[in-house]
Amino acid sequence: MGTSFSEFNTGEFAVSPQTDLGVLLGQVATACKVISAAVARGPLSDAMGNTGTDNIQGENQQKLDLIANELMIRWTEWGGQVAAMASEEMADIYRIPTQYRQGRYLLVFDPLDGSSNLDVNVSVGSIFSVLERPHSEGEVEDADFLQPGVMQVAAGYALYGPATMLVVTTGHGVNGFTLDEETGEFILTHPHLTIHPDTREFAINASNARMWEAPVIRYIDECLAGVNGPRGEAFNMRWVASMVAEIHRILIRGGVFLYPKDNRDPTRPGKLRLMYEANPMSFIVEQAGGAASTGREPIMQVQPQALHQRVAVIMGSRNEVERLVQYHLEAPAP
């Protein structure tokens, strides 16, 4: 059997002052195993379907959204590594109860990304990000979380698909682990993941085409024109509607993922959440040699103004992301 996540973690942080970070990542990994089991048993345990309530973003919550949220909290609150958490499914931050020691880290997560796909048995996942608490005294406040993505000390996701995988970075490359259902261990199966700088595959929700900005229309039109178009290449289009699945595909075989700003609501800069989705995935993508941008600035340099802030997302193979950024620079100001 290969290297387990526990063994990898021990080696990664053995001589590091961030030993607590390794412990926290181990707890997150355990939470993801339990969430994976809950997702797999969903149709058998009356855990499927809509709760009839909306989250803070006004989106319908699935039963498993709330189950996954509770599991992530339960498995990480007691160890003494975390001071507070923020989740896509909670309106406010969650402060560690007083019976537990407060740690040096802030945990940010989307407990079940792509949950609208649950009823059709398409891959979903959990996304997480770890920040250092900016001060050690007093009660944690919302403002403590509002750090740009470059301040992340770790990020990762779990993919619940044909196999359950855990993909993690601590700023020293990206490694992928597959859950061995027999032993209950995540085993290193995809060391040193990298994204090829070139690709002929893109992922975008084409149903929004009528609302895209001009640079995105230009890029997609060129891709769709194929070998007779200005790119002189045939491109494939993919769309799973689960960010974890989309980014995982890009890590494995390259590609570019777009969820750009559109004109549906001119006051909204994008759809995906900066803190829970865009920042952690940008950290992973950049550590794998890719690039991540809003089209106008690097995602991880965006200064958050609110916990549930949204942002435009373009990430994946570096050369295609840079082309899209150039198209945004060349476009007339909106």
Salt bridges, closest charged atoms under 4 A:
ASP46 OD1 - LYS63 NZ 3.62
GLU59 OE2 - LYS271 NZ 3.36
GLU59 OE2 - ARG273 NH1 2.90
GLU59 OE2 - ARG310 NH1 3.97
GLU88 OE2 - ARG273 NH2 3.19
GLU132 OE1 - ARG104 NH2 2.92
GLU139 OE1 - ARG95 NE 3.64
GLU141 OE1 - ARG95 NH2 3.41
ASP144 OD1 - HIS135 NE2 2.99
GLU201 OE1 - ARG238 NE 3.90
GLU201 OE2 - ARG249 NE 3.40
GLU201 OE2 - ARG253 NE 3.07
GLU213 OE1 - ARG296 NH1 3.20
GLU222 OE2 - ARG218 NE 3.52
GLU233 OE1 - ARG200 NE 3.74
GLU246 OE1 - ARG249 NH2 2.54
ASP262 OD2 - ARG264 NH2 3.34
GLU277 OE1 - ARG273 NE 3.40
GLU320 OE2 - ARG200 NH1 3.80
GLU320 OE2 - ARG231 NH2 2.75
GLU322 OE2 - ARG318 NH1 3.69
GLU330 OE1 - ARG218 NH1 2.77
